[in-house]
């Protein structure tokens, strides 16, 4: 049979790992937003201007 002793020893660690992974992902998303947020926002504004001027013609 399979030895699941390691599962019993590490039982309850899943939530801690889940919280740590979520915290790391949120930190990465926040860092990317801070560094690229203005660039992406500027590109969306530029695209909006292009669409608005295309509608006028």
PDBQT receptor file of N, H, CA, C and O in Angstrom, charges set to zero:
ATOM      1  N   UNK A   1       0.840  -1.197   0.000  1.00  0.00    +0.000 N 
ATOM      2  CA  UNK A   1       0.000   0.000   0.000  1.00  0.00    +0.000 C 
ATOM      3  C   UNK A   1       0.883   1.258   0.000  1.00  0.00    +0.000 C 
ATOM      4  O   UNK A   1       2.083   1.215   0.272  1.00  0.00    +0.000 OA
ATOM      5  N   UNK A   2       0.241   2.341  -0.310  1.00  0.00    +0.000 N 
ATOM      6  H   UNK A   2      -0.733   2.376  -0.531  1.00  0.00    +0.000 HD
ATOM      7  CA  UNK A   2       0.959   3.609  -0.326  1.00  0.00    +0.000 C 
ATOM      8  C   UNK A   2       1.112   4.142   1.091  1.00  0.00    +0.000 C 
ATOM      9  O   UNK A   2       0.245   3.936   1.941  1.00  0.00    +0.000 OA
ATOM     10  N   UNK A   3       2.204   4.817   1.331  1.00  0.00    +0.000 N 
ATOM     11  H   UNK A   3       2.908   4.984   0.640  1.00  0.00    +0.000 HD
ATOM     12  CA  UNK A   3       2.457   5.385   2.651  1.00  0.00    +0.000 C 
ATOM     13  C   UNK A   3       2.009   6.845   2.654  1.00  0.00    +0.000 C 
ATOM     14  O   UNK A   3       2.644   7.694   2.029  1.00  0.00    +0.000 OA
ATOM     15  N   UNK A   4       0.915   7.132   3.359  1.00  0.00    +0.000 N 
ATOM     16  H   UNK A   4       0.399   6.442   3.866  1.00  0.00    +0.000 HD
ATOM     17  CA  UNK A   4       0.394   8.498   3.432  1.00  0.00    +0.000 C 
ATOM     18  C   UNK A   4       0.736   9.163   4.760  1.00  0.00    +0.000 C 
ATOM     19  O   UNK A   4       0.035  10.078   5.194  1.00  0.00    +0.000 OA
ATOM     20  N   UNK A   5       1.800   8.714   5.402  1.00  0.00    +0.000 N 
ATOM     21  H   UNK A   5       2.369   7.971   5.050  1.00  0.00    +0.000 HD
ATOM     22  CA  UNK A   5       2.216   9.311   6.666  1.00  0.00    +0.000 C 
ATOM     23  C   UNK A   5       2.599  10.772   6.511  1.00  0.00    +0.000 C 
ATOM     24  O   UNK A   5       2.364  11.584   7.405  1.00  0.00    +0.000 OA
ATOM     25  N   UNK A   6       3.186  11.098   5.374  1.00  0.00    +0.000 N 
ATOM     26  H   UNK A   6       3.377  10.438   4.648  1.00  0.00    +0.000 HD
ATOM     27  CA  UNK A   6       3.585  12.494   5.155  1.00  0.00    +0.000 C 
ATOM     28  C   UNK A   6       2.380  13.404   5.044  1.00  0.00    +0.000 C 
ATOM     29  O   UNK A   6       2.477  14.591   5.357  1.00  0.00    +0.000 OA
ATOM     30  N   UNK A   7       1.234  12.874   4.602  1.00  0.00    +0.000 N 
ATOM     31  H   UNK A   7       1.156  11.910   4.347  1.00  0.00    +0.000 HD
ATOM     32  CA  UNK A   7       0.014  13.679   4.522  1.00  0.00    +0.000 C 
ATOM     33  C   UNK A   7      -0.460  14.028   5.921  1.00  0.00    +0.000 C 
ATOM     34  O   UNK A   7      -0.882  15.155   6.176  1.00  0.00    +0.000 OA
ATOM     35  N   UNK A   8      -0.390  13.060   6.829  1.00  0.00    +0.000 N 
ATOM     36  H   UNK A   8      -0.046  12.144   6.622  1.00  0.00    +0.000 HD
ATOM     37  CA  UNK A   8      -0.821  13.309   8.205  1.00  0.00    +0.000 C 
ATOM     38  C   UNK A   8       0.102  14.306   8.889  1.00  0.00    +0.000 C 
ATOM     39  O   UNK A   8      -0.362  15.143   9.662  1.00  0.00    +0.000 OA
ATOM     40  N   UNK A   9       1.404  14.229   8.616  1.00  0.00    +0.000 N 
ATOM     41  H   UNK A   9       1.781  13.549   7.988  1.00  0.00    +0.000 HD
ATOM     42  CA  UNK A   9       2.349  15.152   9.248  1.00  0.00    +0.000 C 
ATOM     43  C   UNK A   9       2.155  16.576   8.747  1.00  0.00    +0.000 C 
ATOM     44  O   UNK A   9       2.381  17.526   9.497  1.00  0.00    +0.000 OA
ATOM     45  N   UNK A  10       1.741  16.741   7.503  1.00  0.00    +0.000 N 
ATOM     46  H   UNK A  10       1.557  15.969   6.894  1.00  0.00    +0.000 HD
ATOM     47  CA  UNK A  10       1.613  18.072   6.915  1.00  0.00    +0.000 C 
ATOM     48  C   UNK A  10       0.166  18.530   6.824  1.00  0.00    +0.000 C 
ATOM     49  O   UNK A  10      -0.140  19.500   6.130  1.00  0.00    +0.000 OA
ATOM     50  N   UNK A  11      -0.709  17.845   7.512  1.00  0.00    +0.000 N 
ATOM     51  H   UNK A  11      -0.460  17.058   8.076  1.00  0.00    +0.000 HD
ATOM     52  CA  UNK A  11      -2.122  18.209   7.459  1.00  0.00    +0.000 C 
ATOM     53  C   UNK A  11      -2.298  19.602   8.062  1.00  0.00    +0.000 C 
ATOM     54  O   UNK A  11      -1.732  19.897   9.115  1.00  0.00    +0.000 OA
ATOM     55  N   UNK A  12      -3.071  20.451   7.409  1.00  0.00    +0.000 N 
ATOM     56  H   UNK A  12      -3.531  20.211   6.554  1.00  0.00    +0.000 HD
ATOM     57  CA  UNK A  12      -3.301  21.808   7.888  1.00  0.00    +0.000 C 
ATOM     58  C   UNK A  12      -2.352  22.825   7.295  1.00  0.00    +0.000 C 
ATOM     59  O   UNK A  12      -2.551  24.026   7.481  1.00  0.00    +0.000 OA
ATOM     60  N   UNK A  13      -1.338  22.388   6.595  1.00  0.00    +0.000 N 
ATOM     61  H   UNK A  13      -1.176  21.413   6.444  1.00  0.00    +0.000 HD
ATOM     62  CA  UNK A  13      -0.386  23.319   5.995  1.00  0.00    +0.000 C 
ATOM     63  C   UNK A  13      -0.906  23.895   4.683  1.00  0.00    +0.000 C 
ATOM     64  O   UNK A  13      -0.384  24.899   4.197  1.00  0.00    +0.000 OA
ATOM     65  N   UNK A  14      -1.913  23.278   4.115  1.00  0.00    +0.000 N 
ATOM     66  H   UNK A  14      -2.337  22.463   4.509  1.00  0.00    +0.000 HD
ATOM     67  CA  UNK A  14      -2.427  23.728   2.828  1.00  0.00    +0.000 C 
ATOM     68  C   UNK A  14      -2.950  25.147   2.861  1.00  0.00    +0.000 C 
ATOM     69  O   UNK A  14      -2.728  25.914   1.924  1.00  0.00    +0.000 OA
ATOM     70  N   UNK A  15      -3.649  25.511   3.937  1.00  0.00    +0.000 N 
ATOM     71  H   UNK A  15      -3.830  24.889   4.699  1.00  0.00    +0.000 HD
ATOM     72  CA  UNK A  15      -4.209  26.856   4.034  1.00  0.00    +0.000 C 
ATOM     73  C   UNK A  15      -3.102  27.896   4.137  1.00  0.00    +0.000 C 
ATOM     74  O   UNK A  15      -3.192  28.963   3.530  1.00  0.00    +0.000 OA
ATOM     75  N   UNK A  16      -2.064  27.592   4.900  1.00  0.00    +0.000 N 
ATOM     76  H   UNK A  16      -1.991  26.726   5.393  1.00  0.00    +0.000 HD
ATOM     77  CA  UNK A  16      -0.939  28.525   5.029  1.00  0.00    +0.000 C 
ATOM     78  C   UNK A  16      -0.268  28.718   3.678  1.00  0.00    +0.000 C 
ATOM     79  O   UNK A  16       0.041  29.846   3.293  1.00  0.00    +0.000 OA
ATOM     80  N   UNK A  17      -0.042  27.638   2.962  1.00  0.00    +0.000 N 
ATOM     81  H   UNK A  17      -0.293  26.722   3.274  1.00  0.00    +0.000 HD
ATOM     82  CA  UNK A  17       0.573  27.744   1.641  1.00  0.00    +0.000 C 
ATOM     83  C   UNK A  17      -0.322  28.518   0.689  1.00  0.00    +0.000 C 
ATOM     84  O   UNK A  17       0.159  29.330  -0.102  1.00  0.00    +0.000 OA
ATOM     85  N   UNK A  18      -1.624  28.269   0.763  1.00  0.00    +0.000 N 
ATOM     86  H   UNK A  18      -2.015  27.610   1.406  1.00  0.00    +0.000 HD
ATOM     87  CA  UNK A  18      -2.566  28.984  -0.096  1.00  0.00    +0.000 C 
ATOM     88  C   UNK A  18      -2.516  30.481   0.176  1.00  0.00    +0.000 C 
ATOM     89  O   UNK A  18      -2.486  31.281  -0.759  1.00  0.00    +0.000 OA
ATOM     90  N   UNK A  19      -2.508  30.862   1.446  1.00  0.00    +0.000 N 
ATOM     91  H   UNK A  19      -2.533  30.211   2.205  1.00  0.00    +0.000 HD
ATOM     92  CA  UNK A  19      -2.464  32.284   1.803  1.00  0.00    +0.000 C 
ATOM     93  C   UNK A  19      -1.157  32.906   1.324  1.00  0.00    +0.000 C 
ATOM     94  O   UNK A  19      -1.157  34.026   0.814  1.00  0.00    +0.000 OA
ATOM     95  N   UNK A  20      -0.044  32.192   1.483  1.00  0.00    +0.000 N 
ATOM     96  H   UNK A  20      -0.044  31.281   1.897  1.00  0.00    +0.000 HD
ATOM     97  CA  UNK A  20       1.242  32.726   1.025  1.00  0.00    +0.000 C 
ATOM     98  C   UNK A  20       1.276  32.897  -0.487  1.00  0.00    +0.000 C 
ATOM     99  O   UNK A  20       1.788  33.899  -0.987  1.00  0.00    +0.000 OA
ATOM    100  N   UNK A  21       0.738  31.932  -1.215  1.00  0.00    +0.000 N 
ATOM    101  H   UNK A  21       0.322  31.119  -0.810  1.00  0.00    +0.000 HD
ATOM    102  CA  UNK A  21       0.713  32.031  -2.678  1.00  0.00    +0.000 C 
ATOM    103  C   UNK A  21      -0.144  33.207  -3.113  1.00  0.00    +0.000 C 
ATOM    104  O   UNK A  21       0.247  33.960  -4.005  1.00  0.00    +0.000 OA
ATOM    105  N   UNK A  22      -1.313  33.377  -2.492  1.00  0.00    +0.000 N 
ATOM    106  H   UNK A  22      -1.631  32.766  -1.768  1.00  0.00    +0.000 HD
ATOM    107  CA  UNK A  22      -2.188  34.502  -2.835  1.00  0.00    +0.000 C 
ATOM    108  C   UNK A  22      -1.487  35.819  -2.528  1.00  0.00    +0.000 C 
ATOM    109  O   UNK A  22      -1.570  36.760  -3.318  1.00  0.00    +0.000 OA
ATOM    110  N   UNK A  23      -0.796  35.900  -1.388  1.00  0.00    +0.000 N 
ATOM    111  H   UNK A  23      -0.728  35.136  -0.747  1.00  0.00    +0.000 HD
ATOM    112  CA  UNK A  23      -0.092  37.128  -1.026  1.00  0.00    +0.000 C 
ATOM    113  C   UNK A  23       1.011  37.445  -2.034  1.00  0.00    +0.000 C 
ATOM    114  O   UNK A  23       1.191  38.605  -2.404  1.00  0.00    +0.000 OA
ATOM    115  N   UNK A  24       1.743  36.441  -2.477  1.00  0.00    +0.000 N 
ATOM    116  H   UNK A  24       1.597  35.499  -2.176  1.00  0.00    +0.000 HD
ATOM    117  CA  UNK A  24       2.811  36.661  -3.461  1.00  0.00    +0.000 C 
ATOM    118  C   UNK A  24       2.224  37.119  -4.789  1.00  0.00    +0.000 C 
ATOM    119  O   UNK A  24       2.749  38.041  -5.412  1.00  0.00    +0.000 OA
ATOM    120  N   UNK A  25       1.137  36.482  -5.229  1.00  0.00    +0.000 N 
ATOM    121  H   UNK A  25       0.710  35.732  -4.723  1.00  0.00    +0.000 HD
ATOM    122  CA  UNK A  25       0.507  36.868  -6.495  1.00  0.00    +0.000 C 
ATOM    123  C   UNK A  25      -0.013  38.297  -6.414  1.00  0.00    +0.000 C 
ATOM    124  O   UNK A  25       0.161  39.070  -7.356  1.00  0.00    +0.000 OA
ATOM    125  N   UNK A  26      -0.651  38.660  -5.300  1.00  0.00    +0.000 N 
ATOM    126  H   UNK A  26      -0.793  38.032  -4.534  1.00  0.00    +0.000 HD
ATOM    127  CA  UNK A  26      -1.150  40.028  -5.138  1.00  0.00    +0.000 C 
ATOM    128  C   UNK A  26       0.013  41.013  -5.156  1.00  0.00    +0.000 C 
ATOM    129  O   UNK A  26      -0.094  42.083  -5.754  1.00  0.00    +0.000 OA
ATOM    130  N   UNK A  27       1.112  40.666  -4.513  1.00  0.00    +0.000 N 
ATOM    131  H   UNK A  27       1.199  39.797  -4.027  1.00  0.00    +0.000 HD
ATOM    132  CA  UNK A  27       2.285  41.539  -4.522  1.00  0.00    +0.000 C 
ATOM    133  C   UNK A  27       2.848  41.732  -5.918  1.00  0.00    +0.000 C 
ATOM    134  O   UNK A  27       3.225  42.844  -6.289  1.00  0.00    +0.000 OA
ATOM    135  N   UNK A  28       2.906  40.663  -6.692  1.00  0.00    +0.000 N 
ATOM    136  H   UNK A  28       2.599  39.760  -6.391  1.00  0.00    +0.000 HD
ATOM    137  CA  UNK A  28       3.409  40.763  -8.066  1.00  0.00    +0.000 C 
ATOM    138  C   UNK A  28       2.482  41.615  -8.917  1.00  0.00    +0.000 C 
ATOM    139  O   UNK A  28       2.943  42.467  -9.677  1.00  0.00    +0.000 OA
ATOM    140  N   UNK A  29       1.173  41.390  -8.793  1.00  0.00    +0.000 N 
ATOM    141  H   UNK A  29       0.799  40.698  -8.176  1.00  0.00    +0.000 HD
ATOM    142  CA  UNK A  29       0.207  42.182  -9.564  1.00  0.00    +0.000 C 
ATOM    143  C   UNK A  29       0.315  43.652  -9.181  1.00  0.00    +0.000 C 
ATOM    144  O   UNK A  29       0.270  44.519 -10.055  1.00  0.00    +0.000 OA
ATOM    145  N   UNK A  30       0.456  43.950  -7.890  1.00  0.00    +0.000 N 
ATOM    146  H   UNK A  30       0.493  43.246  -7.180  1.00  0.00    +0.000 HD
ATOM    147  CA  UNK A  30       0.580  45.335  -7.439  1.00  0.00    +0.000 C 
ATOM    148  C   UNK A  30       1.848  45.974  -7.998  1.00  0.00    +0.000 C 
ATOM    149  O   UNK A  30       1.819  47.118  -8.450  1.00  0.00    +0.000 OA
ATOM    150  N   UNK A  31       2.959  45.239  -7.970  1.00  0.00    +0.000 N 
ATOM    151  H   UNK A  31       2.982  44.309  -7.603  1.00  0.00    +0.000 HD
ATOM    152  CA  UNK A  31       4.218  45.780  -8.484  1.00  0.00    +0.000 C 
ATOM    153  C   UNK A  31       4.134  46.046  -9.981  1.00  0.00    +0.000 C 
ATOM    154  O   UNK A  31       4.613  47.077 -10.453  1.00  0.00    +0.000 OA
ATOM    155  N   UNK A  32       3.531  45.128 -10.732  1.00  0.00    +0.000 N 
ATOM    156  H   UNK A  32       3.142  44.291 -10.349  1.00  0.00    +0.000 HD
ATOM    157  CA  UNK A  32       3.376  45.324 -12.175  1.00  0.00    +0.000 C 
ATOM    158  C   UNK A  32       2.468  46.510 -12.448  1.00  0.00    +0.000 C 
ATOM    159  O   UNK A  32       2.735  47.301 -13.354  1.00  0.00    +0.000 OA
ATOM    160  N   UNK A  33       1.393  46.643 -11.673  1.00  0.00    +0.000 N 
ATOM    161  H   UNK A  33       1.176  46.001 -10.937  1.00  0.00    +0.000 HD
ATOM    162  CA  UNK A  33       0.479  47.771 -11.861  1.00  0.00    +0.000 C 
ATOM    163  C   UNK A  33       1.191  49.090 -11.583  1.00  0.00    +0.000 C 
ATOM    164  O   UNK A  33       1.004  50.066 -12.310  1.00  0.00    +0.000 OA
ATOM    165  N   UNK A  34       2.007  49.119 -10.529  1.00  0.00    +0.000 N 
ATOM    166  H   UNK A  34       2.158  48.327  -9.938  1.00  0.00    +0.000 HD
ATOM    167  CA  UNK A  34       2.711  50.357 -10.198  1.00  0.00    +0.000 C 
ATOM    168  C   UNK A  34       3.722  50.731 -11.282  1.00  0.00    +0.000 C 
ATOM    169  O   UNK A  34       3.886  51.910 -11.595  1.00  0.00    +0.000 OA
ATOM    170  N   UNK A  35       4.397  49.739 -11.854  1.00  0.00    +0.000 N 
ATOM    171  H   UNK A  35       4.263  48.781 -11.599  1.00  0.00    +0.000 HD
ATOM    172  CA  UNK A  35       5.430  50.054 -12.838  1.00  0.00    +0.000 C 
ATOM    173  C   UNK A  35       4.853  50.292 -14.231  1.00  0.00    +0.000 C 
ATOM    174  O   UNK A  35       5.356  51.143 -14.964  1.00  0.00    +0.000 OA
ATOM    175  N   UNK A  36       3.814  49.560 -14.607  1.00  0.00    +0.000 N 
ATOM    176  H   UNK A  36       3.405  48.869 -14.011  1.00  0.00    +0.000 HD
ATOM    177  CA  UNK A  36       3.281  49.661 -15.964  1.00  0.00    +0.000 C 
ATOM    178  C   UNK A  36       1.908  50.319 -16.036  1.00  0.00    +0.000 C 
ATOM    179  O   UNK A  36       1.366  50.494 -17.127  1.00  0.00    +0.000 OA
ATOM    180  N   UNK A  37       1.343  50.684 -14.903  1.00  0.00    +0.000 N 
ATOM    181  H   UNK A  37       1.783  50.542 -14.016  1.00  0.00    +0.000 HD
ATOM    182  CA  UNK A  37      -0.015  51.223 -14.882  1.00  0.00    +0.000 C 
ATOM    183  C   UNK A  37      -0.180  52.470 -15.730  1.00  0.00    +0.000 C 
ATOM    184  O   UNK A  37      -1.130  52.572 -16.507  1.00  0.00    +0.000 OA
ATOM    185  N   UNK A  38       0.732  53.416 -15.589  1.00  0.00    +0.000 N 
ATOM    186  H   UNK A  38       1.503  53.333 -14.958  1.00  0.00    +0.000 HD
ATOM    187  CA  UNK A  38       0.604  54.660 -16.346  1.00  0.00    +0.000 C 
ATOM    188  C   UNK A  38       0.817  54.418 -17.835  1.00  0.00    +0.000 C 
ATOM    189  O   UNK A  38       0.167  55.060 -18.660  1.00  0.00    +0.000 OA
ATOM    190  N   UNK A  39       1.709  53.513 -18.190  1.00  0.00    +0.000 N 
ATOM    191  H   UNK A  39       2.237  52.992 -17.520  1.00  0.00    +0.000 HD
ATOM    192  CA  UNK A  39       1.956  53.197 -19.598  1.00  0.00    +0.000 C 
ATOM    193  C   UNK A  39       0.723  52.584 -20.240  1.00  0.00    +0.000 C 
ATOM    194  O   UNK A  39       0.318  52.982 -21.332  1.00  0.00    +0.000 OA
ATOM    195  N   UNK A  40       0.135  51.621 -19.560  1.00  0.00    +0.000 N 
ATOM    196  H   UNK A  40       0.464  51.298 -18.673  1.00  0.00    +0.000 HD
ATOM    197  CA  UNK A  40      -1.059  50.960 -20.100  1.00  0.00    +0.000 C 
ATOM    198  C   UNK A  40      -2.220  51.943 -20.166  1.00  0.00    +0.000 C 
ATOM    199  O   UNK A  40      -2.978  51.949 -21.137  1.00  0.00    +0.000 OA
ATOM    200  N   UNK A  41      -2.362  52.777 -19.134  1.00  0.00    +0.000 N 
ATOM    201  H   UNK A  41      -1.747  52.772 -18.346  1.00  0.00    +0.000 HD
ATOM    202  CA  UNK A  41      -3.434  53.775 -19.129  1.00  0.00    +0.000 C 
ATOM    203  C   UNK A  41      -3.258  54.747 -20.294  1.00  0.00    +0.000 C 
ATOM    204  O   UNK A  41      -4.230  55.113 -20.954  1.00  0.00    +0.000 OA
ATOM    205  N   UNK A  42      -2.021  55.161 -20.543  1.00  0.00    +0.000 N 
ATOM    206  H   UNK A  42      -1.231  54.864 -20.007  1.00  0.00    +0.000 HD
ATOM    207  CA  UNK A  42      -1.754  56.057 -21.660  1.00  0.00    +0.000 C 
ATOM    208  C   UNK A  42      -2.081  55.428 -23.001  1.00  0.00    +0.000 C 
ATOM    209  O   UNK A  42      -2.589  56.105 -23.895  1.00  0.00    +0.000 OA
ATOM    210  N   UNK A  43      -1.797  54.144 -23.152  1.00  0.00    +0.000 N 
ATOM    211  H   UNK A  43      -1.385  53.595 -22.425  1.00  0.00    +0.000 HD
ATOM    212  CA  UNK A  43      -2.112  53.470 -24.409  1.00  0.00    +0.000 C 
ATOM    213  C   UNK A  43      -3.613  53.347 -24.608  1.00  0.00    +0.000 C 
ATOM    214  O   UNK A  43      -4.100  53.481 -25.730  1.00  0.00    +0.000 OA
ATOM    215  N   UNK A  44      -4.361  53.094 -23.526  1.00  0.00    +0.000 N 
ATOM    216  H   UNK A  44      -3.965  52.985 -22.614  1.00  0.00    +0.000 HD
ATOM    217  CA  UNK A  44      -5.813  53.035 -23.646  1.00  0.00    +0.000 C 
ATOM    218  C   UNK A  44      -6.389  54.398 -24.016  1.00  0.00    +0.000 C 
ATOM    219  O   UNK A  44      -7.315  54.487 -24.822  1.00  0.00    +0.000 OA
ATOM    220  N   UNK A  45      -5.837  55.468 -23.422  1.00  0.00    +0.000 N 
ATOM    221  H   UNK A  45      -5.084  55.397 -22.768  1.00  0.00    +0.000 HD
ATOM    222  CA  UNK A  45      -6.306  56.814 -23.764  1.00  0.00    +0.000 C 
ATOM    223  C   UNK A  45      -5.994  57.131 -25.228  1.00  0.00    +0.000 C 
ATOM    224  O   UNK A  45      -6.819  57.725 -25.922  1.00  0.00    +0.000 OA
ATOM    225  N   UNK A  46      -4.819  56.740 -25.696  1.00  0.00    +0.000 N 
ATOM    226  H   UNK A  46      -4.149  56.258 -25.132  1.00  0.00    +0.000 HD
ATOM    227  CA  UNK A  46      -4.446  56.978 -27.088  1.00  0.00    +0.000 C 
ATOM    228  C   UNK A  46      -5.372  56.207 -28.024  1.00  0.00    +0.000 C 
ATOM    229  O   UNK A  46      -5.804  56.733 -29.049  1.00  0.00    +0.000 OA
ATOM    230  N   UNK A  47      -5.676  54.955 -27.669  1.00  0.00    +0.000 N 
ATOM    231  H   UNK A  47      -5.325  54.527 -26.836  1.00  0.00    +0.000 HD
ATOM    232  CA  UNK A  47      -6.580  54.151 -28.493  1.00  0.00    +0.000 C 
ATOM    233  C   UNK A  47      -7.974  54.762 -28.517  1.00  0.00    +0.000 C 
ATOM    234  O   UNK A  47      -8.645  54.740 -29.549  1.00  0.00    +0.000 OA
ATOM    235  N   UNK A  48      -8.413  55.307 -27.386  1.00  0.00    +0.000 N 
ATOM    236  H   UNK A  48      -7.868  55.324 -26.548  1.00  0.00    +0.000 HD
ATOM    237  CA  UNK A  48      -9.728  55.955 -27.334  1.00  0.00    +0.000 C 
ATOM    238  C   UNK A  48      -9.762  57.173 -28.244  1.00  0.00    +0.000 C 
ATOM    239  O   UNK A  48     -10.752  57.402 -28.939  1.00  0.00    +0.000 OA
ATOM    240  N   UNK A  49      -8.681  57.959 -28.246  1.00  0.00    +0.000 N 
ATOM    241  H   UNK A  49      -7.877  57.773 -27.682  1.00  0.00    +0.000 HD
ATOM    242  CA  UNK A  49      -8.620  59.130 -29.121  1.00  0.00    +0.000 C 
ATOM    243  C   UNK A  49      -8.664  58.711 -30.585  1.00  0.00    +0.000 C 
ATOM    244  O   UNK A  49      -9.337  59.354 -31.391  1.00  0.00    +0.000 OA
ATOM    245  N   UNK A  50      -7.961  57.651 -30.937  1.00  0.00    +0.000 N 
ATOM    246  H   UNK A  50      -7.414  57.129 -30.282  1.00  0.00    +0.000 HD
ATOM    247  CA  UNK A  50      -7.945  57.171 -32.322  1.00  0.00    +0.000 C 
ATOM    248  C   UNK A  50      -9.339  56.736 -32.737  1.00  0.00    +0.000 C 
ATOM    249  O   UNK A  50      -9.779  57.042 -33.846  1.00  0.00    +0.000 OA
ATOM    250  N   UNK A  51     -10.034  56.030 -31.868  1.00  0.00    +0.000 N 
ATOM    251  H   UNK A  51      -9.676  55.781 -30.968  1.00  0.00    +0.000 HD
ATOM    252  CA  UNK A  51     -11.390  55.568 -32.187  1.00  0.00    +0.000 C 
ATOM    253  C   UNK A  51     -12.333  56.753 -32.328  1.00  0.00    +0.000 C 
ATOM    254  O   UNK A  51     -13.172  56.770 -33.228  1.00  0.00    +0.000 OA
ATOM    255  N   UNK A  52     -12.207  57.743 -31.452  1.00  0.00    +0.000 N 
ATOM    256  H   UNK A  52     -11.525  57.729 -30.720  1.00  0.00    +0.000 HD
ATOM    257  CA  UNK A  52     -13.093  58.910 -31.521  1.00  0.00    +0.000 C 
ATOM    258  C   UNK A  52     -12.845  59.702 -32.802  1.00  0.00    +0.000 C 
ATOM    259  O   UNK A  52     -13.800  60.159 -33.431  1.00  0.00    +0.000 OA
ATOM    260  N   UNK A  53     -11.591  59.873 -33.200  1.00  0.00    +0.000 N 
ATOM    261  H   UNK A  53     -10.816  59.502 -32.690  1.00  0.00    +0.000 HD
ATOM    262  CA  UNK A  53     -11.325  60.616 -34.431  1.00  0.00    +0.000 C 
ATOM    263  C   UNK A  53     -11.741  59.805 -35.653  1.00  0.00    +0.000 C 
ATOM    264  O   UNK A  53     -12.117  60.383 -36.673  1.00  0.00    +0.000 OA
ATOM    265  N   UNK A  54     -11.680  58.479 -35.568  1.00  0.00    +0.000 N 
ATOM    266  H   UNK A  54     -11.375  58.010 -34.740  1.00  0.00    +0.000 HD
ATOM    267  CA  UNK A  54     -12.124  57.646 -36.687  1.00  0.00    +0.000 C 
ATOM    268  C   UNK A  54     -13.637  57.734 -36.854  1.00  0.00    +0.000 C 
ATOM    269  O   UNK A  54     -14.142  57.655 -37.973  1.00  0.00    +0.000 OA
ATOM    270  N   UNK A  55     -14.366  57.898 -35.747  1.00  0.00    +0.000 N 
ATOM    271  H   UNK A  55     -13.956  57.963 -34.837  1.00  0.00    +0.000 HD
ATOM    272  CA  UNK A  55     -15.820  58.020 -35.817  1.00  0.00    +0.000 C 
ATOM    273  C   UNK A  55     -16.240  59.338 -36.460  1.00  0.00    +0.000 C 
ATOM    274  O   UNK A  55     -17.286  59.409 -37.105  1.00  0.00    +0.000 OA
ATOM    275  N   UNK A  56     -15.427  60.385 -36.287  1.00  0.00    +0.000 N 
ATOM    276  H   UNK A  56     -14.578  60.328 -35.763  1.00  0.00    +0.000 HD
ATOM    277  CA  UNK A  56     -15.775  61.701 -36.821  1.00  0.00    +0.000 C 
ATOM    278  C   UNK A  56     -15.687  61.692 -38.340  1.00  0.00    +0.000 C 
ATOM    279  O   UNK A  56     -16.513  62.315 -39.008  1.00  0.00    +0.000 OA
ATOM    280  N   UNK A  57     -14.722  61.011 -38.885  1.00  0.00    +0.000 N 
ATOM    281  H   UNK A  57     -14.052  60.505 -38.342  1.00  0.00    +0.000 HD
ATOM    282  CA  UNK A  57     -14.508  61.026 -40.337  1.00  0.00    +0.000 C 
ATOM    283  C   UNK A  57     -15.530  60.232 -41.078  1.00  0.00    +0.000 C 
ATOM    284  O   UNK A  57     -15.479  60.153 -42.306  1.00  0.00    +0.000 OA
TER     285      UNK A  57
